[in-house]
């Protein structure tokens, strides 16, 4: 991990008030260390972390991703009701889900138009709308 990656990771965690433990720093550096956005699964982040100096268990990766989501650093996007992806881009935007490779990518938000949504039931409030467009290469 370079000094720049560590600085970015540390700043990212501090911005959410999270304590920068060694394991959180290592995972945060993988997620935001190069300044780009990521869509990861817990398993793919675990595999990426296995190549690093700081070893983490899969359970720690899951717990850390949940903590990052609860702190507002990431969003969880669920595909097929069982597969979760974690997105470092927390702005509202749609996604493409590529069925053949089981990957999630950003879709252009400027091209999405939602004209009307159904009313919510009494006693409920709408918290978000997730748009996942499923694709298969031809």
Beta strands, then each sheet from edge to edge (+ up, - down):
strand 1: 39-40
strand 2: 75-79
strand 3: 83-87
strand 4: 95-98
strand 5: 103-106
strand 6: 132-135
sheet 1: 1+ 3- 2+
sheet 2: 5+ 4- 6-
end
